[in-house]
Amino acid sequence: MASTFQFSQQQWLVSFFQHLSNPAFILLDDSAHQLQLVSANPAFLQLLPEPVSLPASLADIHLPSDWAHDLKKQLADLAEGCSCTLQLKIRQHEFERWFVLSLQLRIIEQQRLYFALLTDITQWQQECRQLQQKLSDIERLKNRIREQAIRDPLTNLFNRRFLNEFMERELALARRNQKPLSLVMLDLDHFKQLNDQFGHQTGDQIIELVARHLLRQSRRSDILFRYGGEEFLILLPNTTEVQAGHLAESWRAQIEQSQIFAAEQPLTVTISAGVACYPEHGTTAFNLIQAADQALYQAKAAGRNRVITF
């Protein structure tokens, strides 16, 4: 009687699955240790790339993608009465469809039957991707807004607003590692005269030229800021005052040798620079900037186009 009941139950399930249209159902039999597709409704059969006559060995069915391997792996660890799920991707022509496959094992008179339900989550997957894209766009926008907030639009150097935050961090690192931290403040000589004679557009070109030279000649570890107007400030981590003086002198010479043209005539631009170093000339951001500014003022008073250390 048990065998007859088992046969009748399986026949009823086969008939039930075949008359279902959506979602996709399949019935798998693992009794002979060879996984067979016993029954499947039309919704599942339409997913297969080739027509299949049931029952059929799962090994003979060319299942889309490589999810047959994942399926067999899940079934091997499945205990009776337990269920598992895995996500599948099936490409149909130019489209991708995503499914969640839910499996449950039942053992009837030593016959291992797996009941499987495929739920189409393509729309959900697409919505997740769209949401992820929107989140990525928002993150990029946030980064761009932050960059605009801390960058000078003319030179693309960091602006003065960002200096205080960044310098405090560099000072903390210098204290902890007991390393020097130098500061160079640069100012363009006679810039107001150039602006009055050739106009603000030429003045902006000169500032851009100096910024490009500083970026090209500085080291990767140096941090450059447009301090304001025609003033620049460069943080030099792990750099002594002597090393900072040599770097500032190199920048001064490079800028002096460069030329730009205004009103079809070449212009020679020079800079003055003041150097200060932690901890010799100050232990706070305010004291170091003040020391570098005083050294810059001395360079201006001594005739310009020179570098002076505080």
C-alpha positions in Angstrom: 0.0 0.0 0.0 2.9 2.4 0.8 4.4 1.9 -2.6 1.1 2.5 -4.4 0.6 5.7 -2.3 4.1 6.8 -3.2 3.5 6.2 -6.9 0.1 8.0 -6.8 1.6 11.0 -4.9 4.4 11.4 -7.4 2.0 11.1 -10.4 -0.2 13.7 -8.8 2.8 16.1 -8.3 3.9 15.6 -11.9 0.4 16.5 -13.1 0.2 19.4 -10.7 3.5 20.9 -11.9 2.7 20.5 -15.5 -0.5 22.5 -15.3 1.1 25.4 -13.5 2.1 28.4 -15.6 4.0 30.7 -13.2 6.2 30.6 -11.2 8.5 27.8 -12.4 8.4 24.5 -10.5 10.6 21.4 -11.0 10.7 18.0 -9.3 14.1 16.3 -9.0 14.7 12.6 -8.2 18.1 11.5 -6.7 17.1 7.9 -5.9 19.7 6.2 -8.1 22.4 8.8 -7.2 21.9 10.3 -10.6 20.0 13.5 -10.5 16.9 13.4 -12.8 14.5 16.0 -13.8 11.2 14.1 -13.2 8.8 16.9 -13.9 8.8 20.6 -14.7 6.0 23.1 -15.6 6.0 25.1 -18.9 7.4 28.1 -17.1 10.6 26.2 -16.3 10.9 24.4 -19.7 10.7 27.8 -21.5 13.9 28.8 -19.7 15.9 25.9 -21.2 17.9 26.6 -24.4 16.8 23.2 -25.9 13.6 21.1 -25.8 13.7 18.4 -23.2 11.7 15.1 -22.9 10.9 14.2 -19.3 12.1 12.4 -17.3 15.7 13.3 -18.2 19.1 13.1 -16.5 20.2 16.5 -15.2 23.6 15.8 -16.7 22.0 15.6 -20.2 20.2 18.9 -19.9 22.2 21.9 -21.1 21.2 24.2 -18.3 21.9 27.9 -18.8 25.0 29.4 -17.3 26.9 27.1 -14.9 24.4 27.0 -12.1 24.0 23.2 -12.5 27.2 22.8 -10.6 26.0 25.1 -7.8 22.7 23.2 -7.7 24.4 19.8 -7.3 26.7 21.2 -4.6 23.7 22.5 -2.6 21.8 19.2 -2.9 24.7 17.2 -1.6 24.6 19.0 1.7 20.8 19.1 2.1 19.1 17.1 4.9 15.6 15.8 4.8 13.0 18.4 5.6 15.5 21.2 5.2 15.5 23.8 2.5 18.1 26.0 0.8 18.2 28.8 -1.7 20.6 29.9 -4.4 20.6 32.7 -6.9 20.7 32.0 -10.6 21.3 34.1 -13.6 20.0 33.0 -17.0 20.7 34.9 -20.2 18.0 34.8 -22.9 19.0 36.4 -26.1 20.2 39.9 -25.2 18.5 39.9 -21.8 19.4 38.6 -18.3 16.9 37.1 -16.0 17.6 36.5 -12.3 15.9 33.8 -10.2 16.0 32.6 -6.6 15.8 28.8 -6.5 14.3 27.4 -3.3 14.8 23.6 -2.7 13.4 21.2 -0.2 14.3 17.5 0.2 11.7 14.8 1.0 12.5 11.1 1.4 9.6 8.8 0.6 10.4 5.0 0.8 14.1 5.7 0.2 13.2 7.9 -2.8 14.9 11.2 -2.6 12.7 13.9 -4.1 13.7 17.6 -4.4 10.9 20.1 -4.7 12.2 23.3 -6.3 10.5 26.7 -6.9 12.1 29.4 -9.1 11.0 32.9 -8.3 11.8 35.6 -10.9 13.6 38.4 -9.2 14.8 40.2 -12.4 12.8 43.4 -11.7 14.1 43.4 -8.1 17.6 42.9 -9.3 17.3 45.7 -11.9 15.9 48.0 -9.2 18.8 47.1 -6.9 21.3 47.9 -9.7 19.6 51.2 -10.3 19.6 52.0 -6.6 23.3 51.0 -6.5 24.0 53.3 -9.4 22.2 56.1 -7.7 24.1 55.6 -4.5 27.4 55.6 -6.6 26.3 58.8 -8.3 25.5 60.4 -4.9 28.9 59.3 -3.5 30.7 60.8 -6.6 28.7 64.0 -6.2 29.6 64.2 -2.5 33.3 63.8 -3.4 33.0 66.4 -6.1 31.3 68.9 -3.7 34.0 68.2 -1.1 36.7 68.7 -3.7 35.1 72.0 -4.7 34.9 73.0 -1.0 38.6 72.4 -0.4 40.1 73.3 -3.8 40.9 76.7 -5.3 39.0 76.8 -8.6 41.8 78.8 -10.5 44.8 76.7 -9.6 43.2 73.4 -8.3 45.5 73.7 -5.3 44.0 73.2 -1.8 42.4 76.4 -0.4 43.0 78.2 2.8 39.8 76.8 4.4 41.3 73.3 4.2 44.7 74.4 5.5 43.8 74.5 9.2 42.3 71.0 9.2 45.1 69.5 7.2 47.9 71.2 9.1 46.7 70.1 12.5 46.8 66.5 11.3 50.3 66.9 9.9 51.5 68.5 13.2 50.0 65.6 15.2 51.9 63.1 13.0 55.1 65.1 13.4 54.8 65.2 17.2 54.0 61.5 17.4 56.8 60.4 15.1 59.2 63.1 16.3 59.8 64.3 12.7 60.3 67.8 11.4 57.6 69.6 9.5 58.5 72.6 7.4 56.4 75.4 5.9 57.2 77.6 2.9 55.1 80.7 2.2 55.5 82.2 -1.3 54.4 85.6 -2.7 54.6 86.9 -6.2 56.7 90.1 -6.4 55.1 93.3 -7.7 51.9 91.4 -8.6 49.7 94.5 -8.1 51.7 96.4 -10.8 51.3 93.5 -13.2 47.6 93.4 -12.5 47.2 97.2 -13.0 49.2 97.2 -16.2 48.0 94.1 -18.0 44.6 93.4 -16.3 43.2 90.7 -14.1 43.1 88.1 -16.8 46.9 88.2 -17.2 47.2 88.2 -13.4 45.2 85.0 -13.3 47.5 83.5 -16.0 50.5 84.4 -13.9 49.0 82.7 -10.8 48.2 79.6 -12.8 51.7 79.5 -14.2 53.2 79.7 -10.7 50.9 77.0 -9.5 51.8 74.6 -12.4 55.5 75.2 -11.7 55.1 74.5 -8.0 53.2 71.3 -8.7 55.7 70.1 -11.3 58.7 70.8 -9.1 57.4 69.7 -5.7 57.6 66.2 -4.3 54.7 63.8 -4.0 54.7 64.2 -0.2 54.4 68.0 -0.4 51.0 69.6 0.1 50.3 72.8 -1.8 47.8 75.5 -0.9 46.7 78.8 -2.5 46.8 80.8 0.7 45.1 83.9 -0.8 45.5 86.2 -3.8 49.0 85.8 -5.1 50.2 83.9 -1.9 51.0 80.2 -1.8 51.8 77.9 1.1 53.5 74.6 0.9 53.6 72.0 3.7 56.7 69.8 3.7 56.4 66.7 5.9 59.5 65.1 7.3 61.6 68.0 6.0 64.2 70.1 7.9 64.5 73.9 7.6 67.7 73.4 5.5 66.0 71.0 3.1 63.0 73.3 2.9 65.3 76.3 2.1 66.9 74.4 -0.8 63.5 73.4 -2.2 62.2 77.0 -1.9 65.3 78.3 -3.7 64.8 75.7 -6.5 61.2 76.9 -6.9 62.3 80.5 -6.9 64.9 79.9 -9.7 62.5 77.9 -11.8 59.8 80.5 -11.7 62.3 83.3 -12.5 63.5 81.5 -15.6 60.0 80.9 -16.9 58.2 83.5 -19.1 54.7 84.3 -20.0 53.5 86.8 -22.7 51.2 89.7 -22.1 50.4 92.2 -24.8 52.8 90.3 -27.0 55.8 91.0 -24.7 57.5 88.5 -22.4 57.1 89.0 -18.6 59.6 87.8 -16.0 57.9 86.8 -12.8 59.7 86.4 -9.5 58.7 85.3 -6.0 59.8 85.8 -2.4 59.6 83.0 0.1 59.7 82.6 3.9 60.6 79.3 5.6 59.6 78.0 9.0 60.0 74.6 10.7 58.5 72.6 13.5 59.5 72.4 16.3 62.3 75.1 16.0 60.1 78.0 15.0 56.8 77.0 16.5 54.7 74.1 17.8 51.3 75.2 16.6 49.8 75.9 13.2 49.3 79.6 14.1 52.9 80.0 15.3 54.4 78.3 12.3 52.3 80.3 9.7 53.2 83.5 11.6 56.9 82.6 11.5 56.8 81.8 7.8 54.9 85.0 7.1 57.5 87.1 9.0 60.3 85.4 7.1 58.5 86.3 3.8 58.1 89.9 5.0 61.9 90.0 5.6 62.5 88.6 2.1 60.3 91.4 0.6 62.1 94.0 2.7 65.5 92.7 1.7 64.8 93.3 -2.0 62.4 90.5 -3.1 63.2 87.5 -5.3 64.9 85.6 -2.5 64.3 83.0 0.2 64.7 83.7 3.9 64.4 81.3 6.8 62.8 82.6 10.0 
